[in-house]
Amino acid sequence: MARRNEVRGGETGSAKGRLDGKVAFVTGAAGGLGRSHIRRLAEEGADLVIVDICKPIGTVPYPLSTPAELDEAVGEIEALGRRVVARQADVRDRAALQAAFDAGVAEFGYIDVVVANAGIAPMLVQDRPQAWQDVIDVNLTGTFNTVEVAIPSMVSAGRGGSIVVISSTAGLVGIGGGSNGGLGYVASKHGVVGLMRSYANNLAPHGIRVNSVHPTGVSTRMIADPAILEFVAQDPVLSKEAPNALDVDTIEPVDVSNAVLWLASEEARYVTGVTLPVDAGFINRR
């Protein structure tokens, strides 16, 4: 088994990074969980191709990332001594996403790791029908687009690889309330599990592993936004008792990123088709 680093972020725990010589394509990379993922992958030796929409979506009540934050992400990766290609693109736009991916392949020659991270949670107390369509389009179709633009290149390169889909505890249990946005969120996060399982079977002959990660609440800008806090407070399931079995209300982004890193690394070389909770025992309590 490959040696493991300390379970932390910041600096690597070994002289040789677990992703040395690898290139990763990450969506939703300018802020929140995505920003944590690219930092962690870069710390372990990966070069990066990063994508973010960098503009608002009407039904999303919290701020999405900005072009300035995408620039900051580039600087952070370069400060870690890694190379990066960055593009502003919407995962709902298959052509734009393909162009971003192809720019990465043109720069690096191949992509080994795909992290389908881009997602929204349009939970609004004042419910809006469009929230259903937006969250399905971003979370489910956007994940489909992300994997589809990567498959031909990864297969033809013959290097195997790892695809990690970021789902949620809401992808494994029925939470989120009865709003258009809440139902759409849960449907989308369950839907990407189906995609993951099918892709895991379809791509196994090419040595490409596909898995999903299912966090509980994570301490990001989204979860601390007043609109999201108001939604949670009014939901009879989400607002009752401490959500997790372990004594934490939320986990840190790096906890999720460490799971992504492990799935991307050779330490998980025979792990595919798995729904991996990083949830402090949330699912076990349901």
C-alpha positions as CSV (number, residue, x, y, z in Angstrom):
1,M,0.0,0.0,0.0
2,A,1.2,3.5,-0.8
3,R,2.2,5.5,2.3
4,R,-0.3,7.9,3.6
5,N,0.1,11.6,4.6
6,E,-1.2,13.0,7.8
7,V,-4.9,13.7,7.6
8,R,-4.6,17.5,7.1
9,G,-4.1,20.2,4.6
10,G,-1.5,22.9,4.3
11,E,1.7,21.1,3.5
12,T,2.3,17.5,2.4
13,G,3.3,14.9,4.9
14,S,5.7,13.1,2.6
15,A,8.5,14.1,0.3
16,K,6.8,12.6,-2.7
17,G,3.3,13.8,-3.5
18,R,0.6,11.2,-4.0
19,L,-0.4,12.8,-7.3
20,D,3.0,13.6,-8.7
21,G,2.8,13.5,-12.5
22,K,-1.0,13.7,-12.5
23,V,-3.3,16.3,-14.0
24,A,-6.7,17.0,-12.5
25,F,-9.8,18.7,-14.1
26,V,-12.0,20.3,-11.4
27,T,-15.3,22.2,-11.8
28,G,-16.7,24.8,-9.4
29,A,-13.1,25.4,-8.5
30,A,-12.9,29.1,-7.6
31,G,-14.5,28.9,-4.1
32,G,-16.0,26.7,-1.4
33,L,-15.3,23.0,-1.7
34,G,-13.8,23.4,-5.1
35,R,-11.1,25.8,-3.9
36,S,-10.2,23.3,-1.1
37,H,-10.0,20.4,-3.6
38,I,-7.6,22.1,-6.0
39,R,-5.4,23.2,-3.1
40,R,-5.2,19.7,-1.7
41,L,-4.6,18.1,-5.1
42,A,-1.9,20.7,-5.9
43,E,-0.2,20.1,-2.5
44,E,0.1,16.5,-3.5
45,G,1.7,17.2,-6.8
46,A,-1.1,17.5,-9.4
47,D,-1.2,20.1,-12.1
48,L,-4.7,21.6,-12.5
49,V,-7.3,22.5,-15.1
50,I,-9.9,24.5,-13.3
51,V,-13.3,25.8,-14.3
52,D,-15.9,28.0,-12.6
53,I,-19.1,29.8,-13.7
54,C,-17.9,33.0,-11.9
55,K,-21.3,34.7,-12.1
56,P,-24.7,34.5,-10.3
57,I,-27.6,32.2,-11.0
58,G,-31.0,33.8,-10.4
59,T,-32.5,31.2,-8.0
60,V,-29.3,30.8,-5.9
61,P,-29.6,33.0,-2.8
62,Y,-26.0,33.0,-1.8
63,P,-23.0,34.6,-3.7
64,L,-21.3,32.4,-6.3
65,S,-17.7,32.8,-7.1
66,T,-16.3,35.7,-9.1
67,P,-13.6,36.1,-11.8
68,A,-11.3,37.6,-9.1
69,E,-11.6,34.5,-7.0
70,L,-10.7,32.3,-10.0
71,D,-7.6,34.5,-10.5
72,E,-6.8,34.0,-6.8
73,A,-7.2,30.3,-7.2
74,V,-4.7,30.4,-10.0
75,G,-2.2,32.3,-7.9
76,E,-2.6,29.8,-5.0
77,I,-1.9,26.8,-7.2
78,E,1.1,28.5,-8.8
79,A,2.4,29.4,-5.3
80,L,2.5,25.7,-4.6
81,G,4.7,25.2,-7.6
82,R,2.1,23.6,-9.8
83,R,0.9,24.5,-13.3
84,V,-2.7,25.5,-14.0
85,V,-5.1,26.3,-16.8
86,A,-8.2,28.2,-15.7
87,R,-11.3,29.0,-17.7
88,Q,-14.6,30.7,-16.8
89,A,-17.3,28.2,-18.0
90,D,-20.8,27.0,-17.0
91,V,-21.1,23.3,-16.6
92,R,-24.5,23.6,-18.2
93,D,-22.8,24.6,-21.5
94,R,-21.3,21.4,-22.9
95,A,-19.4,23.2,-25.6
96,A,-17.7,25.7,-23.2
97,L,-16.9,22.9,-20.9
98,Q,-15.3,20.9,-23.7
99,A,-13.3,23.9,-24.7
100,A,-11.9,24.3,-21.2
101,F,-11.1,20.6,-21.0
102,D,-9.4,20.6,-24.4
103,A,-7.3,23.6,-23.4
104,G,-6.0,21.6,-20.4
105,V,-5.2,18.6,-22.6
106,A,-3.4,20.9,-25.1
107,E,-1.3,22.3,-22.2
108,F,-0.6,19.0,-20.3
109,G,-1.2,16.2,-22.8
110,Y,-3.6,14.3,-20.7
111,I,-6.0,14.4,-17.8
112,D,-5.9,11.7,-15.1
113,V,-8.4,12.9,-12.5
114,V,-11.8,14.5,-12.9
115,V,-13.6,16.1,-10.0
116,A,-17.2,16.9,-10.8
117,N,-17.7,19.4,-8.0
118,A,-19.8,22.3,-9.4
119,G,-23.2,22.4,-7.7
120,I,-25.8,24.7,-6.3
121,A,-28.4,24.6,-3.5
122,P,-31.2,26.9,-4.4
123,M,-33.1,26.4,-1.2
124,L,-35.4,29.5,-0.7
125,V,-38.0,30.2,1.9
126,Q,-39.9,32.0,-0.9
127,D,-40.1,29.0,-3.2
128,R,-39.6,29.5,-7.0
129,P,-40.5,26.9,-9.6
130,Q,-37.3,27.7,-11.7
131,A,-35.2,26.5,-8.7
132,W,-36.0,22.9,-9.7
133,Q,-34.8,23.3,-13.3
134,D,-31.7,25.3,-12.3
135,V,-30.5,22.7,-9.7
136,I,-31.2,19.8,-12.0
137,D,-29.3,21.5,-14.9
138,V,-26.3,22.4,-12.8
139,N,-25.9,19.5,-10.4
140,L,-27.1,16.6,-12.6
141,T,-26.7,17.6,-16.2
142,G,-23.5,19.5,-15.3
143,T,-22.0,16.4,-13.8
144,F,-23.0,14.4,-16.9
145,N,-21.4,17.1,-19.1
146,T,-18.2,17.1,-17.0
147,V,-17.7,13.3,-17.2
148,E,-18.7,13.2,-20.9
149,V,-16.2,15.8,-22.1
150,A,-13.5,13.9,-20.3
151,I,-14.2,10.3,-21.3
152,P,-12.8,10.3,-24.9
153,S,-9.4,11.8,-23.9
154,M,-9.0,9.6,-20.8
155,V,-9.9,6.4,-22.7
156,S,-7.6,7.2,-25.7
157,A,-4.7,8.2,-23.3
158,G,-4.7,4.7,-21.9
159,R,-3.6,5.9,-18.5
160,G,-6.6,4.8,-16.5
161,G,-7.7,7.5,-14.0
162,S,-10.2,8.5,-11.4
163,I,-13.4,10.4,-11.6
164,V,-14.9,11.7,-8.4
165,V,-18.4,13.0,-8.2
166,I,-19.3,15.3,-5.3
167,S,-22.8,14.4,-4.1
168,S,-24.2,15.0,-0.6
169,T,-25.8,13.2,2.3
170,A,-28.9,14.3,0.4
171,G,-27.8,11.9,-2.3
172,L,-28.4,9.0,0.0
173,V,-31.3,10.0,2.3
174,G,-34.5,12.0,1.7
175,I,-33.9,15.4,3.3
176,G,-34.2,19.0,2.1
177,G,-37.9,19.7,2.5
178,G,-40.7,20.1,0.0
179,S,-39.7,23.2,-1.9
180,N,-38.9,23.2,-5.6
181,G,-35.2,23.8,-4.9
182,G,-35.0,21.3,-2.0
183,L,-36.7,18.5,-4.0
184,G,-34.5,19.3,-7.0
185,Y,-31.4,19.3,-4.9
186,V,-32.2,15.9,-3.5
187,A,-33.2,14.5,-6.9
188,S,-30.0,15.8,-8.5
189,K,-27.7,14.4,-5.7
190,H,-29.4,11.0,-5.9
191,G,-29.2,11.2,-9.7
192,V,-25.5,11.7,-9.8
193,V,-25.1,8.4,-7.8
194,G,-26.9,6.6,-10.6
195,L,-24.5,8.2,-13.1
196,M,-21.5,7.3,-11.0
197,R,-22.5,3.6,-10.7
198,S,-23.2,3.3,-14.4
199,Y,-19.9,5.1,-15.3
200,A,-18.0,2.9,-12.9
201,N,-19.2,-0.2,-14.8
202,N,-18.8,1.4,-18.3
203,L,-15.3,2.7,-17.7
204,A,-13.8,-0.2,-15.7
205,P,-12.4,-1.9,-18.8
206,H,-10.3,1.2,-19.4
207,G,-9.0,1.3,-15.8
208,I,-11.0,4.4,-15.0
209,R,-12.5,4.4,-11.5
210,V,-15.6,6.4,-10.7
211,N,-16.8,7.1,-7.1
212,S,-19.0,9.7,-5.3
213,V,-18.4,11.6,-2.0
214,H,-21.2,12.5,0.3
215,P,-20.5,15.3,2.8
216,T,-22.7,16.4,5.6
217,G,-22.9,20.2,6.1
218,V,-19.5,21.8,5.3
219,S,-18.2,25.2,6.6
220,T,-18.3,27.1,3.4
221,R,-19.8,30.5,2.4
222,M,-23.0,28.7,1.2
223,I,-23.9,27.1,4.4
224,A,-23.3,30.3,6.4
225,D,-25.4,32.5,4.1
226,P,-28.5,34.0,5.9
227,A,-30.9,32.7,3.2
228,I,-29.7,29.1,3.7
229,L,-29.8,29.5,7.5
230,E,-33.4,30.8,7.3
231,F,-34.3,27.8,5.1
232,V,-32.8,25.3,7.5
233,A,-34.4,27.0,10.5
234,Q,-37.9,26.6,8.9
235,D,-37.4,22.9,7.9
236,P,-38.8,20.6,10.5
237,V,-36.2,17.8,9.7
238,L,-33.1,19.9,9.2
239,S,-33.7,22.1,12.2
240,K,-34.2,19.4,14.8
241,E,-31.4,18.2,17.1
242,A,-27.7,18.0,16.3
243,P,-27.5,16.6,12.7
244,N,-24.4,14.4,13.1
245,A,-23.5,11.5,15.3
246,L,-20.1,13.0,16.1
247,D,-20.1,16.2,18.1
248,V,-19.7,18.7,15.2
249,D,-22.4,20.7,13.5
250,T,-20.3,21.0,10.3
251,I,-17.1,19.6,8.9
252,E,-14.3,21.6,7.2
253,P,-13.8,21.6,3.4
254,V,-10.4,19.9,3.8
255,D,-12.1,16.9,5.3
256,V,-14.0,16.4,2.0
257,S,-10.9,17.2,0.0
258,N,-8.9,14.6,1.7
259,A,-11.5,12.0,0.7
260,V,-11.3,13.3,-2.9
261,L,-7.5,13.1,-2.8
262,W,-7.6,9.5,-1.5
263,L,-10.0,8.4,-4.3
264,A,-7.8,10.2,-6.9
265,S,-4.7,8.5,-5.6
266,E,-3.2,5.0,-6.2
267,E,-4.1,4.2,-2.6
268,A,-7.7,3.7,-3.9
269,R,-6.6,1.9,-7.0
270,Y,-9.2,-0.9,-6.6
271,V,-12.0,1.3,-5.3
272,T,-14.8,2.0,-7.8
273,G,-18.5,2.4,-7.7
274,V,-18.5,3.5,-4.1
275,T,-20.6,6.1,-2.3
276,L,-18.2,7.4,0.3
277,P,-19.8,9.4,3.2
278,V,-17.8,12.1,4.9
279,D,-20.6,12.9,7.2
280,A,-19.6,12.7,10.9
281,G,-22.2,9.9,11.2
282,F,-25.1,11.9,9.7
283,I,-26.5,9.0,7.5
284,N,-26.1,6.5,10.3
285,R,-28.4,8.5,12.5
286,R,-31.3,8.7,10.0
